Amino acid sequence: MLIWMVQPWKVSYPRWPGYFWAYVFMMTLGALHGAMHVDEIPEYFRALKVINFNTVGGYLQDTFFKQMLILVTAYIFSFVVRNALNPTYCLVPLFASTLVLPITVIAIVSLSGESLSYLASSDSRGFLSVIGMHANELGLMFNMMFALSIFCFFNVPSASKKFNLGLISLTLMVAIALTFSRGAYLGFIAVVMYLLISKGQFRITLLAIIICIGAVILVPDAVIERASSGIAHGSADDISAGRVSGIWIPLVEDILSSPLIGHGRSSILWTDAAKSQSILPVGHPHSAYLATVLDYGLLGVIIFILFYIHMWRVFKTMADISIEPVWRGFFRGSMACILLLLVQGLTDDSFTPSSTQPYLWLAYGAAVGLISRINSQTRGDSSEEKE
């Protein structure tokens, strides 16, 4: 920022792709569409503190501007990566930051004085709310951090870097276990499976098997009980914690009433199902897929699919062409983050930016910045050849 103020001609601005702007345009339309229905939200949502706003401005702040801040952060990171003397050093503060919340979770659990069995029970699902996020949200964020760190761990040749990344990965594994989130456990398995498939090396597969066996042996019984909760009964409601009959099925009629453009961002708050109180008093459908169809309709679904395909291709391209091993691992891990969102999105989160996804968007910003940097160097080389 200081360089830009003093010598603006020395900085370059990364060019963001059209897919990204189409994605942002759909987000904006969804927010404006929803703003027209704020006065239709039943009062019990405010009484139960499911939402904290009662005006259009408050709605836009909670559902749109906070999302846009994540994208602004991603842009700033792309700008830094584009102009840094050595962009690899940008990963140092990024990975350092991944330790803050996991250590906080470990400290909260250690100092709570409660048994792991109690913390794993359905009666204490809000025990991490002091952080400002639900355990399921923390689980998804931690899994994204873990994906980035573990893929980099297997790519960097330096012993000191391996040690640091291994320590980060181990800390994240402990924190993921202590969220007692079944979605987080499923996401963790998805990351490990993708790591094995993408690497295809016997020694890595053997190491992963040893880690999994060790985890099963060392993990407290409370974690195992939480992971298998509901499976023994075989009931869809037990497995989904009541989401099927309490949220998803009652929303089908609302989806069918506006299948093309949806009802606007966070439209579960003013659906007929909410007004008739035929669903649980929740502010999110607890499924990223259902939320997308309900809020943005088929048009939004198509644009979101195209954008995430684009994001996957960007990550894959950077993983293939990056010279630095740490960047190759970083972007392989970024691909795993998309897979992770698809898996954990079955029961939570969103396909628009959320507080669980900052590392996915930082990775996308880094990719955009590096692509702009490479294109600039290529143009410079071409100009020198012509001269």
C-alpha positions as CSV (number, residue, x, y, z in Angstrom):
1,M,0.0,0.0,0.0
2,L,2.8,2.4,0.9
3,I,4.7,1.6,-2.4
4,W,1.4,2.2,-4.3
5,M,1.0,5.6,-2.6
6,V,4.6,6.7,-3.3
7,Q,5.4,5.0,-6.6
8,P,2.1,3.6,-8.1
9,W,3.8,2.7,-11.4
10,K,5.8,0.0,-9.6
11,V,2.8,-2.1,-8.7
12,S,0.7,-4.3,-10.9
13,Y,-3.0,-5.4,-10.5
14,P,-4.0,-9.0,-11.1
15,R,-6.8,-9.5,-13.6
16,W,-9.7,-11.6,-12.2
17,P,-11.5,-14.0,-14.6
18,G,-15.0,-13.5,-16.0
19,Y,-16.2,-16.6,-14.2
20,F,-15.4,-14.9,-10.9
21,W,-17.4,-11.8,-11.8
22,A,-20.4,-13.9,-13.0
23,Y,-20.2,-15.6,-9.6
24,V,-20.2,-12.3,-7.7
25,F,-23.0,-11.0,-9.9
26,M,-25.2,-13.9,-9.0
27,M,-24.4,-13.4,-5.3
28,T,-25.4,-9.7,-5.6
29,L,-28.6,-10.5,-7.3
30,G,-29.5,-13.1,-4.6
31,A,-28.8,-10.5,-1.9
32,L,-30.9,-7.8,-3.6
33,H,-33.7,-10.3,-4.2
34,G,-33.7,-11.4,-0.6
35,A,-33.7,-7.7,0.6
36,M,-37.2,-7.3,-0.8
37,H,-38.5,-10.0,1.6
38,V,-37.0,-9.0,5.0
39,D,-40.3,-7.7,6.3
40,E,-41.8,-11.2,5.7
41,I,-39.5,-12.9,8.3
42,P,-41.5,-14.4,11.2
43,E,-40.9,-12.7,14.5
44,Y,-39.9,-15.9,16.3
45,F,-36.6,-16.0,14.4
46,R,-35.6,-12.8,16.2
47,A,-37.1,-13.9,19.5
48,L,-35.0,-17.1,19.4
49,K,-31.9,-15.0,18.2
50,V,-31.6,-17.0,15.1
51,I,-31.0,-13.7,13.4
52,N,-29.8,-10.4,14.8
53,F,-31.3,-8.0,12.2
54,N,-34.7,-6.5,11.6
55,T,-33.9,-4.0,8.7
56,V,-32.8,-4.3,5.1
57,G,-29.4,-2.8,6.0
58,G,-28.9,-5.4,8.8
59,Y,-29.8,-8.2,6.4
60,L,-27.4,-7.0,3.7
61,Q,-24.6,-6.6,6.3
62,D,-25.1,-10.1,7.7
63,T,-25.7,-12.0,4.4
64,F,-23.8,-10.0,1.8
65,F,-21.2,-7.5,3.0
66,K,-19.5,-10.0,5.3
67,Q,-19.2,-12.4,2.4
68,M,-17.7,-9.6,0.2
69,L,-15.1,-8.9,2.9
70,I,-13.7,-12.4,2.3
71,L,-13.5,-11.8,-1.4
72,V,-11.8,-8.4,-0.7
73,T,-9.2,-10.3,1.4
74,A,-8.6,-12.7,-1.4
75,Y,-8.1,-9.8,-3.8
76,I,-5.6,-8.2,-1.4
77,F,-3.7,-11.5,-1.1
78,S,-3.6,-11.8,-4.9
79,F,-2.2,-8.3,-5.1
80,V,0.5,-9.1,-2.6
81,V,1.4,-12.4,-4.3
82,R,1.5,-10.6,-7.7
83,N,3.9,-7.9,-6.5
84,A,6.0,-9.7,-3.9
85,L,9.7,-10.1,-4.5
86,N,9.4,-13.7,-3.5
87,P,5.7,-14.8,-3.3
88,T,6.6,-18.0,-1.5
89,Y,7.2,-16.0,1.7
90,C,3.5,-15.1,1.6
91,L,2.7,-18.6,2.8
92,V,4.5,-18.1,6.1
93,P,1.9,-15.9,7.8
94,L,-0.8,-17.9,6.1
95,F,0.3,-21.2,7.7
96,A,1.2,-19.4,11.0
97,S,-2.4,-18.2,11.2
98,T,-3.7,-21.8,10.9
99,L,-2.5,-22.6,14.5
100,V,-4.6,-19.8,16.2
101,L,-8.1,-21.4,16.3
102,P,-7.0,-25.0,16.6
103,I,-4.9,-24.2,19.7
104,T,-7.9,-22.2,21.0
105,V,-10.2,-25.2,20.6
106,I,-7.7,-27.5,22.3
107,A,-7.3,-25.0,25.2
108,I,-11.1,-24.6,25.6
109,V,-11.6,-28.4,25.8
110,S,-8.7,-28.8,28.2
111,L,-9.8,-26.1,30.5
112,S,-13.6,-26.9,30.4
113,G,-13.4,-29.5,33.2
114,E,-16.0,-31.5,31.3
115,S,-15.5,-35.1,30.2
116,L,-15.0,-35.9,26.5
117,S,-18.1,-38.1,26.6
118,Y,-20.2,-35.1,27.7
119,L,-18.6,-32.8,25.1
120,A,-19.3,-35.4,22.4
121,S,-23.0,-35.7,23.3
122,S,-25.8,-33.9,21.4
123,D,-26.5,-31.8,24.5
124,S,-23.3,-29.9,24.2
125,R,-23.1,-29.1,20.5
126,G,-22.6,-25.4,21.3
127,F,-19.7,-25.7,23.7
128,L,-17.4,-24.0,21.2
129,S,-19.8,-21.2,20.5
130,V,-17.6,-18.9,22.6
131,I,-15.3,-18.7,19.6
132,G,-18.2,-17.4,17.5
133,M,-18.5,-20.4,15.3
134,H,-20.4,-23.7,15.6
135,A,-18.4,-26.9,15.9
136,N,-19.4,-28.0,12.4
137,E,-18.1,-24.7,11.0
138,L,-14.9,-25.0,12.8
139,G,-14.6,-28.6,11.5
140,L,-14.8,-27.5,7.9
141,M,-12.3,-24.7,8.4
142,F,-9.8,-26.9,10.1
143,N,-10.2,-29.5,7.4
144,M,-9.3,-26.9,4.8
145,M,-6.3,-25.9,6.8
146,F,-5.3,-29.5,7.1
147,A,-5.6,-30.1,3.4
148,L,-3.3,-27.3,2.6
149,S,-0.7,-28.2,5.2
150,I,-0.6,-32.0,4.6
151,F,-0.2,-31.7,0.8
152,C,2.6,-29.1,1.3
153,F,4.2,-31.5,3.9
154,F,4.5,-34.2,1.3
155,N,5.9,-31.8,-1.4
156,V,8.6,-29.8,0.4
157,P,12.1,-31.3,0.4
158,S,13.4,-29.3,3.4
159,A,13.5,-31.1,6.7
160,S,12.8,-28.0,8.7
161,K,9.8,-27.1,6.6
162,K,8.5,-30.7,6.9
163,F,8.8,-30.5,10.6
164,N,6.8,-27.2,10.8
165,L,4.1,-28.4,8.4
166,G,3.9,-31.8,10.2
167,L,3.4,-30.0,13.5
168,I,0.6,-27.8,12.0
169,S,-1.0,-30.9,10.5
170,L,-0.9,-32.8,13.8
171,T,-2.3,-29.9,15.7
172,L,-5.2,-29.6,13.2
173,M,-5.9,-33.3,13.5
174,V,-6.3,-33.0,17.2
175,A,-8.5,-30.0,16.9
176,I,-10.7,-31.7,14.2
177,A,-11.2,-34.6,16.6
178,L,-12.2,-32.3,19.4
179,T,-14.9,-30.5,17.4
180,F,-16.9,-33.8,17.7
181,S,-18.4,-33.0,14.3
182,R,-19.4,-36.0,12.2
183,G,-19.3,-33.8,9.1
184,A,-15.7,-32.9,10.0
185,Y,-14.8,-36.5,10.5
186,L,-16.2,-37.3,7.0
187,G,-14.4,-34.4,5.5
188,F,-11.1,-35.5,7.1
189,I,-11.5,-38.9,5.5
190,A,-12.2,-37.3,2.2
191,V,-9.0,-35.3,2.4
192,V,-6.9,-38.3,3.3
193,M,-8.5,-40.4,0.5
194,Y,-7.8,-37.7,-2.1
195,L,-4.2,-37.4,-0.8
196,L,-3.7,-41.2,-1.4
197,I,-5.4,-41.1,-4.8
198,S,-3.5,-38.1,-6.0
199,K,-0.1,-39.3,-4.8
200,G,-0.4,-42.9,-5.7
201,Q,2.8,-43.8,-3.9
202,F,3.1,-46.9,-1.7
203,R,5.1,-45.2,1.1
204,I,2.5,-42.4,1.5
205,T,-0.3,-45.0,1.4
206,L,1.5,-47.0,4.1
207,L,2.1,-43.9,6.2
208,A,-1.6,-42.9,6.0
209,I,-2.7,-46.4,7.0
210,I,-0.4,-46.3,10.0
211,I,-1.7,-42.9,11.0
212,C,-5.3,-44.0,10.7
213,I,-4.6,-47.1,12.8
214,G,-2.8,-45.1,15.4
215,A,-5.7,-42.6,15.4
216,V,-8.2,-45.3,16.0
217,I,-6.1,-46.7,18.9
218,L,-5.3,-43.3,20.5
219,V,-8.5,-41.4,19.9
220,P,-10.8,-41.4,23.0
221,D,-13.9,-43.6,23.0
222,A,-16.0,-40.4,23.0
223,V,-14.8,-39.5,19.5
224,I,-15.6,-42.9,18.2
225,E,-19.0,-42.8,19.7
226,R,-19.7,-39.4,18.2
227,A,-18.5,-40.5,14.8
228,S,-20.8,-43.5,14.8
229,S,-23.8,-41.7,16.3
230,G,-27.1,-42.6,14.6
231,I,-25.5,-45.3,12.3
232,A,-26.5,-48.1,14.6
233,H,-30.2,-47.2,14.4
234,G,-30.1,-46.9,10.6
235,S,-32.6,-43.9,10.6
236,A,-32.0,-41.1,8.2
237,D,-33.2,-38.6,10.8
238,D,-30.8,-40.0,13.4
239,I,-27.9,-39.9,11.1
240,S,-28.7,-36.3,9.9
241,A,-29.6,-35.1,13.4
242,G,-33.2,-34.5,12.4
243,R,-32.5,-32.6,9.2
244,V,-34.4,-34.8,6.8
245,S,-37.9,-34.5,8.3
246,G,-37.3,-31.3,10.3
247,I,-35.8,-29.2,7.5
248,W,-35.2,-30.7,4.1
249,I,-38.6,-32.4,3.2
250,P,-40.7,-29.4,4.3
251,L,-38.7,-27.1,2.0
252,V,-39.4,-29.1,-1.1
253,E,-42.6,-27.2,-1.9
254,D,-40.8,-23.8,-1.5
255,I,-38.1,-24.9,-4.0
256,L,-40.7,-26.0,-6.5
257,S,-42.6,-22.7,-6.2
258,S,-39.6,-20.8,-7.8
259,P,-37.3,-23.3,-9.4
260,L,-35.6,-21.0,-11.8
261,I,-34.4,-17.9,-9.8
262,G,-35.0,-19.1,-6.2
263,H,-36.2,-16.9,-3.4
264,G,-33.1,-14.8,-2.5
265,R,-30.2,-15.2,-0.1
266,S,-31.1,-16.8,3.2
267,S,-34.7,-17.3,1.9
268,I,-35.3,-20.1,4.4
269,L,-36.3,-17.3,6.8
270,W,-39.4,-16.3,4.8
271,T,-40.4,-19.6,3.2
272,D,-43.9,-20.9,3.6
273,A,-42.4,-23.7,5.7
274,A,-40.9,-21.2,8.1
275,K,-44.1,-19.1,8.3
276,S,-46.2,-22.2,9.1
277,Q,-43.5,-23.4,11.6
278,S,-43.3,-26.8,9.8
279,I,-39.5,-26.7,10.0
280,L,-37.0,-26.4,12.8
281,P,-36.2,-22.7,13.8
282,V,-33.0,-22.5,11.8
283,G,-31.5,-19.8,9.6
284,H,-29.8,-22.2,7.2
285,P,-31.1,-25.4,5.5
286,H,-28.0,-27.2,6.8
287,S,-27.2,-28.3,3.3
288,A,-25.1,-26.2,0.9
289,Y,-26.9,-27.9,-2.1
290,L,-30.4,-27.3,-0.8
291,A,-29.5,-23.7,0.2
292,T,-28.2,-23.0,-3.3
293,V,-31.3,-24.3,-5.1
294,L,-33.7,-22.6,-2.6
295,D,-31.9,-19.2,-2.7
296,Y,-30.6,-18.9,-6.3
297,G,-32.7,-21.5,-8.3
298,L,-31.4,-23.4,-11.3
299,L,-29.8,-20.3,-12.8
300,G,-27.6,-19.8,-9.8
301,V,-26.8,-23.6,-9.6
302,I,-25.5,-23.4,-13.2
303,I,-23.3,-20.3,-12.6
304,F,-22.0,-21.8,-9.3
305,I,-21.1,-25.1,-11.0
306,L,-19.3,-23.3,-13.8
307,F,-17.3,-21.2,-11.3
308,Y,-16.2,-24.1,-9.2
309,I,-15.2,-26.0,-12.3
310,H,-13.1,-22.9,-13.3
311,M,-11.6,-22.8,-9.7
312,W,-10.6,-26.5,-9.9
313,R,-9.0,-26.0,-13.3
314,V,-7.1,-22.9,-12.0
315,F,-5.8,-24.9,-9.0
316,K,-4.8,-27.9,-11.2
317,T,-3.0,-25.7,-13.7
318,M,-1.0,-24.0,-10.9
319,A,-0.2,-27.3,-9.3
320,D,1.1,-28.6,-12.6
321,I,3.2,-25.6,-13.7
322,S,4.5,-24.2,-10.4
323,I,8.3,-24.4,-10.1
324,E,8.4,-24.3,-6.3
325,P,7.4,-27.7,-4.6
326,V,5.6,-25.9,-1.8
327,W,3.3,-24.2,-4.3
328,R,2.6,-27.4,-6.1
329,G,1.5,-29.0,-2.8
330,F,-0.4,-25.9,-1.8
331,F,-2.6,-26.0,-4.9
332,R,-3.1,-29.7,-4.7
333,G,-4.4,-29.1,-1.2
334,S,-6.6,-26.3,-2.6
335,M,-8.2,-28.8,-4.9
336,A,-8.8,-31.0,-1.9
337,C,-10.6,-28.0,-0.3
338,I,-13.1,-27.9,-3.1
339,L,-13.7,-31.6,-2.7
340,L,-14.0,-31.0,1.0
341,L,-16.7,-28.4,0.5
342,L,-18.6,-30.7,-1.8
343,V,-18.6,-33.4,0.9
344,Q,-19.3,-31.4,4.0
345,G,-21.7,-29.3,2.0
346,L,-24.1,-32.2,2.1
347,T,-25.1,-31.2,5.7
348,D,-23.8,-27.7,6.2
349,D,-22.2,-24.5,4.9
350,S,-22.6,-22.7,1.6
351,F,-21.3,-22.5,-1.9
352,T,-20.9,-18.7,-1.4
353,P,-18.1,-17.4,0.7
354,S,-18.5,-18.0,4.5
355,S,-16.5,-17.7,7.7
356,T,-15.4,-21.4,7.2
357,Q,-13.8,-20.8,3.8
358,P,-11.2,-18.0,4.1
359,Y,-8.3,-20.4,3.2
360,L,-10.0,-21.6,0.1
361,W,-10.4,-18.0,-1.1
362,L,-6.9,-17.0,-0.1
363,A,-5.7,-20.0,-2.2
364,Y,-7.8,-18.7,-5.1
365,G,-6.4,-15.2,-4.7
366,A,-2.9,-16.6,-4.6
367,A,-3.5,-18.6,-7.8
368,V,-4.9,-15.4,-9.6
369,G,-1.9,-13.4,-8.4
370,L,0.6,-16.1,-9.6
371,I,-1.1,-16.5,-13.0
372,S,-0.9,-12.7,-13.5
373,R,2.7,-12.8,-12.5
374,I,3.5,-15.6,-14.9
375,N,1.6,-14.0,-17.8
376,S,3.5,-10.7,-17.2
377,Q,6.9,-12.5,-17.2
378,T,5.9,-14.3,-20.4
379,R,5.0,-11.1,-22.1
380,G,8.2,-9.6,-20.9
381,D,10.2,-12.5,-22.4
382,S,8.4,-12.2,-25.7
383,S,9.1,-8.5,-25.9
384,E,12.8,-9.2,-25.3
385,E,12.9,-11.8,-28.0
386,K,11.3,-9.4,-30.5
387,E,13.9,-6.7,-29.7
